[in-house]
Amino acid sequence: MKVAIVGASGAVGQEFLRVLDERNFPIDELLLFGSQRSAGRKYTFRGKEIEVKLLQHNDDFKGVDIAFTSAGAGTSKEFADTITRYGAVMIDNSSAFRMDADIPLVVPEVNAQDALNRPRGIIANPNCTTIQMVVALKAIENLTHIKRVHVSTYQAASGAGAAAMDELYEQYRQVLNNEPVKVEKFAYQLAFNLIPQIDVFTDNGYTKEEMKMYNETRKIMHSDVKVSATCVRVPALRSHSESIWIETERPVSVEEARKAFAEGEGLVLMDNPEKKEYPMPLFLAGKDPVYVGRIRKDLSDENGLTFWIVGDQIKKGAALNAVQIAEYLIKVGNIR
Ligand SMILES: NC(=O)c1ccc[n+]([C@@H]2O[C@H](COP(=O)([O-])OP(=O)(O)OC[C@H]3O[C@@H](n4cnc5c(N)ncnc54)[C@H](OP(=O)(O)O)[C@@H]3O)[C@@H](O)[C@H]2O)c1
């Protein structure tokens, strides 16, 4: 298998190197791509040094079977044809193609088979907050239809890339040393703060990130579910958390939900209030599954259930989900 990673130097790109190795992904040759900034840099994969190539409109993707792209929507749009021209399957982490009708949007635990129908040779990896939410929703949807979701997210700094994570570290240092605080990656200082805005605002007052949760959830789950989201950036380094409220067609008891989450694919139940056991981002960074806890009946709605989830958004929310899609294609023999 000849594999390419576009955006190898980034937060997600680096995670691809770890996940591919960790999962023993079958690779005969690995190619790494970046912009002028990282071209020429070397990364070690399975004991071998690989130099980052400059991404250009040339024949570098000839013979590539799978290209994992995580270099932003602009780069994905500009280079999609160059990447797929010779038959490579492009699994794209950006928002460039997610809502296009002829591009499947896939979370393997929910809709793996959608990946088989890809007329443009592109499969989109959903937004990170949506991925971890639908993995949890699927367990309940298997019991009864989810009509409505209210969700507030608590999104870690690294969701905005490697440089954003560095900025948060630096801001804490600056505050503690009484130095002026440098703000570049976020709209405001994030250290000791919360920012109730992720991405830009749209006409209806919701941000783009919040509308992604609405639209992408419906597309992945093939559902008419309505999703109202508030997305908040928090000064955690890695792993997104979400407080989720759902309304289902018939009431679901806490016991029934616990069993469904415990058995759900890609999920770990972590819900022992008496022992103070519940998911927290600090302790779950770098883990594969989505963790679910704080499961309660909604006190204001007989058909309502509320719970709390945490997932590593660079892993399950990006690199791992993309690699799982590729593993599925290999398993069903749907890759050349
Ligand atoms: N961070 C997350 O939690 C997360 C989760 C899900 C999806 N994503 C998506 O994944 C993508 C990457 O995110 P990230 O967090 O990894 O960002 P990042 O840390 O800022 O890395 C960006 C990467 O893109 C590369 N790049 C930028 N412009 C390029 C160009 N013209 N040609 C080739 N490579 C180029 C950069 O290479 P150079 O260093 O050479 O410029 C770098 O490797 C984004 O679309 C993001 O929305 C991120």
The ligand as an SDF file (V2000), in Angstrom:
LIG
                    3D

 48 52  0  0  0  0  0  0  0  0999 V2000
   -6.6270   19.9890   15.1300 N   0  0  0  0  0  0  0  0  0  0  0  0
   -7.7500   19.2750   15.1820 C   0  0  0  0  0  0  0  0  0  0  0  0
   -8.2090   18.8690   16.2510 O   0  0  0  0  0  0  0  0  0  0  0  0
   -8.4980   18.9460   13.9130 C   0  0  0  0  0  0  0  0  0  0  0  0
   -9.5320   18.0190   14.0210 C   0  0  0  0  0  0  0  0  0  0  0  0
  -10.2560   17.6760   12.8660 C   0  0  0  0  0  0  0  0  0  0  0  0
   -9.9380   18.2570   11.6610 C   0  0  0  0  0  0  0  0  0  0  0  0
   -8.9130   19.1690   11.5970 N   0  0  0  0  0  0  0  0  0  0  0  0
   -8.6400   19.7440   10.2610 C   0  0  0  0  0  0  0  0  0  0  0  0
   -7.4040   19.2210    9.8060 O   0  0  0  0  0  0  0  0  0  0  0  0
   -6.7040   20.2100    9.0400 C   0  0  0  0  0  0  0  0  0  0  0  0
   -5.3450   20.4550    9.6550 C   0  0  0  0  0  0  0  0  0  0  0  0
   -5.5000   20.8430   10.9940 O   0  0  0  0  0  0  0  0  0  0  0  0
   -4.2830   20.8790   12.0400 P   0  0  0  0  0  0  0  0  0  0  0  0
   -4.9210   21.1160   13.3500 O   0  0  0  0  0  0  0  0  0  0  0  0
   -3.3710   19.7200   11.8500 O   0  0  0  0  0  0  0  0  0  0  0  0
   -3.5500   22.2430   11.5670 O   0  0  0  0  0  0  0  0  0  0  0  0
   -2.0210   22.6910   11.7500 P   0  0  0  0  0  0  0  0  0  0  0  0
   -1.4280   22.0660   12.9680 O   0  0  0  0  0  0  0  0  0  0  0  0
   -2.0450   24.1620   11.6430 O   0  0  0  0  0  0  0  0  0  0  0  0
   -1.3040   22.0630   10.4450 O   0  0  0  0  0  0  0  0  0  0  0  0
   -1.6210   22.4940    9.1520 C   0  0  0  0  0  0  0  0  0  0  0  0
   -0.8780   21.6130    8.1690 C   0  0  0  0  0  0  0  0  0  0  0  0
   -1.2660   21.9740    6.8420 O   0  0  0  0  0  0  0  0  0  0  0  0
   -0.1210   22.1320    6.0380 C   0  0  0  0  0  0  0  0  0  0  0  0
   -0.3530   23.0860    4.9500 N   0  0  0  0  0  0  0  0  0  0  0  0
   -0.8890   24.3220    5.0360 C   0  0  0  0  0  0  0  0  0  0  0  0
   -0.9430   24.9050    3.8210 N   0  0  0  0  0  0  0  0  0  0  0  0
   -0.4250   24.0030    2.9470 C   0  0  0  0  0  0  0  0  0  0  0  0
   -0.1780   24.0110    1.5380 C   0  0  0  0  0  0  0  0  0  0  0  0
   -0.4910   25.0450    0.7550 N   0  0  0  0  0  0  0  0  0  0  0  0
    0.3690   22.9120    0.9840 N   0  0  0  0  0  0  0  0  0  0  0  0
    0.7020   21.8450    1.7480 C   0  0  0  0  0  0  0  0  0  0  0  0
    0.5000   21.7740    3.0690 N   0  0  0  0  0  0  0  0  0  0  0  0
   -0.0440   22.8590    3.6670 C   0  0  0  0  0  0  0  0  0  0  0  0
    0.9220   22.6180    6.9920 C   0  0  0  0  0  0  0  0  0  0  0  0
    2.2060   22.3850    6.4550 O   0  0  0  0  0  0  0  0  0  0  0  0
    3.3920   23.4590    6.6650 P   0  0  0  0  0  0  0  0  0  0  0  0
    3.8150   23.3370    8.1010 O   0  0  0  0  0  0  0  0  0  0  0  0
    4.4040   23.0260    5.6960 O   0  0  0  0  0  0  0  0  0  0  0  0
    2.8010   24.7960    6.3290 O   0  0  0  0  0  0  0  0  0  0  0  0
    0.6170   21.7670    8.2180 C   0  0  0  0  0  0  0  0  0  0  0  0
    1.2440   20.5090    8.0860 O   0  0  0  0  0  0  0  0  0  0  0  0
   -7.6150   21.4420    9.0200 C   0  0  0  0  0  0  0  0  0  0  0  0
   -8.4010   21.4130    7.8510 O   0  0  0  0  0  0  0  0  0  0  0  0
   -8.4770   21.2480   10.2580 C   0  0  0  0  0  0  0  0  0  0  0  0
   -9.7240   21.8790   10.1400 O   0  0  0  0  0  0  0  0  0  0  0  0
   -8.1920   19.5130   12.6930 C   0  0  0  0  0  0  0  0  0  0  0  0
  1  2  1  0
  2  3  2  0
  2  4  1  0
  4  5  1  0
  4 48  2  0
  5  6  2  0
  6  7  1  0
  7  8  2  0
  8  9  1  0
  8 48  1  0
  9 10  1  0
  9 46  1  0
 10 11  1  0
 11 12  1  0
 11 44  1  0
 12 13  1  0
 13 14  1  0
 14 15  2  0
 14 16  1  0
 14 17  1  0
 17 18  1  0
 18 19  2  0
 18 20  1  0
 18 21  1  0
 21 22  1  0
 22 23  1  0
 23 24  1  0
 23 42  1  0
 24 25  1  0
 25 26  1  0
 25 36  1  0
 26 27  1  0
 26 35  1  0
 27 28  2  0
 28 29  1  0
 29 30  1  0
 29 35  2  0
 30 31  1  0
 30 32  2  0
 32 33  1  0
 33 34  2  0
 34 35  1  0
 36 37  1  0
 36 42  1  0
 37 38  1  0
 38 39  2  0
 38 40  1  0
 38 41  1  0
 42 43  1  0
 44 45  1  0
 44 46  1  0
 46 47  1  0
M  CHG  2   8   1  16  -1
M  END
$$$$
